Amino acid sequence: MTESLFTGLKVIDCASWIAGPAAATMLSDFGADVIKIEPPGAGDPWRASTPIPGKPVDYYWQLTSRNKRSLALDLKHPDGQAVLHRLAAGADVFITNFPLPVRDRLRLSDADLTPLNPRLIYASFTAYGEKGEEAAKTGFDSTAYWARTGLMDMVRSDADTVPSRSMPGMGDFPSATGVYSAIVTALYRREKTGLGSVVRSSLLQNGLWANGCAVQTRLFGEDVRMRPHRDDAPNALANHYRSRDGRWFIMALFNEQRQLRSFLGAIGREELTGDPRFATTDARKQHARELVLILDAVFATRDLAEWRTILDGAGLTFGIVATVNEALDDPQMRHAGALAPFGDGQGLTVMTPFHIDGVEKIPAARAPSVGQHNEAVLLEAGYSANDVERLRGLGVVA
């Protein structure tokens, strides 16, 4: 394995679905040895998720489980729990998002594991937090991150449209970044004190943080209203528009007074700089709908490719509403390091969203099959070959 920042760091990924495992993936990108604990047989239920009905290819699994080693372990069996305890005693980080009652039943709560290893960083992730009536409630990012926190309501195009459905992982991956941050903060504390920590996070907390601007406004007693339809946008210069070929893009001229003249010149409507309806910020707000209608007509005269050249040439801030296919073909994604090749040279993967100068990420390795590393992990943990055979015979590992 390529040497990197976390080479030698031992991590147990005893989580399922996305947020917890994705945090472990982030650690693995910087060299951590991540052991993925999953049940024998079908393994983590996330393996069975597929974006294409009828095509059971583990695209999602390759993203969230790259670089990891799989140990298929029956945690309902006392011997399986004993294996997990032995691994935790020698680990640096333990990550789980199992519901709290399940943790108690399987003996993998922080109260069970932290006494075994005073240097262990125990990362606990839940849907709704660990106190209150809903502490044991299950949830996904669509229910806890998006729906519960007001985000799903606020991103609608207007009050009359159906609430938007979130894409898979839209709340989980940002939450994973929060879990990763908590783990790394605890590792820094351990460097200073020698002691491990229990770090906690939830989909609910991360979703509220993502919706922080609206929520903080409400906390000061203001009524947070549904955003108006784009035809009635309060700032016509920060709005969606459609080009002649039917493509959408969004303008973001928030320094509008300084940028107005160059913008109107670029789109060929210099005469509007002298129009009293649009001469000041307050005037533009009062006449925003009129300006939206004017810009709708202007942008409908050219294709998106032409507008990209014109707006980029004028140094104006805007963004195309890209399709997923376009994102994959976007060379800037690779220049930014957002996409990177698998270590075997076959295809690309979405990479951890930050870089550290002078620190290399390891080449992305393919995600493991269920129990692919059973024997290696158990032997490293001090079990003999006979022990491994006994555990296999009991069905504890498979």
N, C-alpha and C positions, 0 to 999 in steps of 0.2 A: 504494500500500500504506500502511495506517495506520502512523504512527510508533509504535514500541515500543522496548523495552529493547535488542533485538538487531537493530534495523533497520540495514542496512549490513553485517551479518555474513554472510560467504559460506560456505556449508556444502555439501559434496559427500556425498550419501548413496549410497555405493557398496556397499550391503548388500542383503540379501534377507530375505524372510519378516518377522519382527516386531521383535525386540528392537533391532537396530541402527536400522532405519528409524523405529521409534517414538521413539527418542532424538532423531532428527532432527526428527520432528514436534513434540516438546516445544520445541526451539529455534525452530521455525517459528512456533509460537503466540505467541512473543514478538518476532516480526518478522524472524527470520533468513531470508535468501534461500537456499532449499534446492533444489539441483539433484539430481534423482533419476536416477541412472545405471541403465539396465536394458537387457537385450539386445533387439535388433530382433525384430520379430515378435510373439510372445505377451507379451513383457516379463517383469517379475518374476513368478516362479511363484506368489507370494502373491496375484496378481490372480485366479488361477483357483480359489482356495479360496472355498467358499461354505457357509453353514450349512444351506442348503436343497437337498437332492439334486435334480438336474434343473432347478434354477433358477439359471443362471450370472449372478447379480447380484453386483457387487463391493462388498458391504456392508463387508467387512473392509478392503478397499482404501481406501474412503472415510475410514475411521478413521485408518489409519497413514500415509496419503499426502496428507492435506489440506494445502493451502497450498503444495505443492511444484510445481516445474517438471520435466518429464520430458525427458531426453535419451536417445534410443535409440542405443546405441553398441556396436559390436562390438569388445570388448576382446581378442578373439583376433587381430585384425588389427593389425599394427604401427602403422598410421595411427590406429587407434582408441586404442591405448596412448599415442600422441603427443598426441592430443587430451586424454586424461585427465591427462597430465603437465602440459600447459599450464594446464588448469583448476586443478590442485593447486598450481601455482606462484603462483596468484593468490588462493587460498582461505584461509580462516581455520581451517576444521575439515574433516577428512576422516574419514568413518565407514565401516568395513567389517566384515563378519562372514564373509567368504569363508574357506574352509579355508586353512590356511597354505600347503600345496603349490600351491593355485590362485593365491594371491597372488604367489608366486614366478614361476609360469608366465606370469601376465598382467602382470608388472612393476608391481604396485601394493602391494608390501610397504612397511613403514615405511622399510626401507633404500633402496628405490627413490625414495620421494616426499619424505622429510624433507630430503635434501640440496638439493632444488629450492626449498625455502621454509623458512628457519630460524624463521619465526613460525607454522608450521603446527601445529595440534593434530591429531595422528593418533590416532583412537580405534579400538582393536582389540578386537573382541569374538569370543570363541570358545565352544565347548561345554564343553571340559574344561581350559582354560588352555593356556599356550604352552610348557610344559616337561614332560618326562616322556614315557613311552611312548605316552600317549594324546593328545598335543598335536595331532596331525593328525586325530584321530577326529571324525567328524561327529556331531551330536546335535541334538535339539529340546528344548523345555522339558519335555515329558513324560518324556524319557529322562534328561536331565542334571540339570535343576532339581528335578523332583519325585521320580523313581524313585531316582536315585543317592544323594541326600542324606538319605534316610530319611523325607522328608515324606510320600510316597505310602503308606508303611507306617504311619506314625504317625496319619494322619487317618482310618484305618479305624474303624468303630464298635466293633469288637472283633477279637480275634486270629483268629476263625473266618470272618470275612467276606472277600470278594475285595478286593484292593487297589483303592482308588478311582481312577477315570480322571479326569485333570485336564481342565478345560475349555480350549479353544484360547486361548492367550495368558496363562494364569494365572501362568506363570513368566516369560514374555517381558516383560510390561508392567512388573512390578516391576524386572526386570533393566534395562529401558530407563531407568528412573529412576536406577539406579546408574550407567549409562553417561553419562547427562545430567549427573549430579553430578560425575563425573570430568572431563568436558569443561569444565564451568563452573569447577571448581577450577583446571584448567590455564589457562583464560583469565585467571583472577585472577593466577596465577603469571606469565603473560605480561605483564600490566599492570605487575608489579613488576620483571621482569627483561628484558622485550622478547623473550624466547625462547619458542619453541613447545615442545611436549612430546609424548611418546607415552604414551597412557593405555591401560590394559588391564583387561578384565573378562571374566567368563565366566558361563555358566549355572550351572556347578558352584559357583562362589564365592557367587553370589547365592542359590542354593538353600540352601547351608549356613548363610548368614547368616539366611535366613528361618527355618531350623530351629535357630537358635542356642541357644535355651534348653535343648533336649534335648541338643544336641551338647556344649555347655559342661559340662553335668552329667556326661556320659560322660567328658569330658576330665579331670575330677577323680576318675575311677575308679569312679563310681557306675554301677550297672546301670540302664539306662533301659528300663522295662517298657512293654509295650503298654497303652494306656489301656483301662480296663475298659468293659464295656457300660454304657449309660446307666442300666440298672436297678441297677447296682452302683457308681454314681458315688460317689467319696469325699466329695463335697460336694453334698448334695441341693439346696442353694440356688444352685448354679451348674451347672444341668443343663437338658436339653431336656424340655419337656412338651407335651402335645397337648390342644387345646381340644375342646369338644363337636362342633364342625363339622369336626374332623379336621385342623385347622391346627396346625403346630408353632411353638413359640417357645422362646427360651432365657433362663433367669434368670441373672443375674450379680451376686449379692449377696456380694461378696468381703469387705465390711466387715460380716460377718453378725451379729456380736454386737450391734452398734449398730442394725442394720436389722431384726433378727428380730421385734421386737415390732410395728413398723409393718407389716411384711410379713404376719404372721399376722393382724393386725387387718384388713388390707385384704381378705384372702381369706376372712374370717369364721371363722377358727380360733384366736381369742384364747386359748382354754383350753390350747392347746399350749405357751404360754409357761411354764406351771407344770409341764409334763411333764418329769420328771428325765432322760428319754432325750434331750431336745433342749435342755436348759438351758445347756450349755456347748459350746464348739467341739469338745472331745475327745469329749463324749458324742454329739454329732451325727455325728461321724465313725464312732463305734462303731455307731450305729443309723441310718446313712445309708439303707440299703435300706428300713427301715421308714418313714422320712420320705418317701422317693421314692414309695412305694406310697400313702401318705396324700395327697400332693400330686397324684399321678396321678388319684385319685378326685375331689379338689376341682376341679382344672382341667377335668375332663371334664363339669362341670355347666353351663358357660357357653361361648358362642361366643367366638372370638378378639376380635371387635370389643368385646365387653363387657369382656374381660380387659384389653385395651389401655387402656380408659377407667379401669378400677379401678387398675391398676398405675401408669399415668401420674399419676393423681390422688394416689397415695401417694408419688410421687417415687422410685419403685424402678427399678433398672436392669434392663432386659430388651430383647430384640430379637426381632421376628418373623422367621421363616424365610420371606422373601419370594420370590415367583416373579419372573422377569425382567419379565413384564408389569406386575407391581405396582411394580417398581423404576422403570419408565419413567413410570408414572402418579403416582409419589410426588412431591408438590410440594417436599419438602425437598431432593430431588436438584437442583432448579433453584435453590432459595434458596442452597444451598451452592456453586453454580457447577459442580457435577459434570456437568450437562448444559447445553449452550448451543446456540443456533440457528446454522445455517449462515448465512453472510453474505448468501445470496440469499433468506433467509427461508423456504426450503423444507426443513423437517425439522430434526432435532437431531443433535448429535454428542456423544460422550463427551469431556470436556475435560481438559486437563492438571491433575493433582491438587494444585495449589497456586496461591496468589495472592500478589501483592506489592502492598501499598498504594501507590497513586500510579502504578502501571505497568499499562497496559491491554494485554490480549492482542488480537491482530488478529482481525477477524471471520473465521471459518473458511471457507476457500475450497474448492470441490470438488477432489477429487484429479484429476490429469491423465490423459489418454489416453496410450498409448505413443508417445513421441517428439513429443508435442504442441508442445514448445518447442525443438526441434532448432535451427532457424534462429536464433532470438533468442539462445539460449545461445552458439552458435558465433560469431555476429557480435560479441557482447559480449566474447568471449575474443580478439578480434582477427583472426578469419578473414574473408576477403572473401567476397562472394557467389559468386565463381568457385570459391573453395576449398570452399564448402559444396556446390556442385553436383558438384565432383570427388569429395568424400567420399560424396555420395549415389550417384554412379555406381559407386563401389567397393563399395557396400553397407556402408560403415563406419557411416553413420547411415541410418536408415530410418524 
